[in-house]
Amino acid sequence: MRKLLLAMGLTTLLALAQQKTDWKIQYELPKTVKANYDTPLTIKITGANGKPVAGAEVETILTMVEMDHGEFKESAKQVKPGIYEAKQKFIMVGAWQIEVKAKKGAANASEKFRYEVKE
């Protein structure tokens, strides 16, 4: 019983330490995305009040939707308050999942998007 209570207490502390937010995460790619070329991926993060979320740690993760080629992770750098940029390479044509993870202090958010590379 004591171990169970201890485990429940640790789980609660971890949940409190990592607080989900209501940040809005958007991404933007160039008009043309070609497989096997470095591609700038721009991420915009705003709070519920519409103000930019500056100073966050942001990571982008690419995975193919229909094939298992692993994950392609890249840290994004802040270029303006609330605007972050990473360079990613879509290794082939097809459907991709773009996951963006953002963290600032105890607050964190993530969002997944689907993108089709056509050439």
Buried (B, 14 or more C-beta within 10 A) or exposed (E): EEEEEEEEEEEEEEEEEEEEBEBBBEBEBEEEBEBEEEBEBBBBBBBEEEEBBEEBBBBBBBBBEEEEEEEBBBEBEBEEEBBBBBEBBBBEBBEBBBBBBBBBEEBBBBBEEEBEBEE
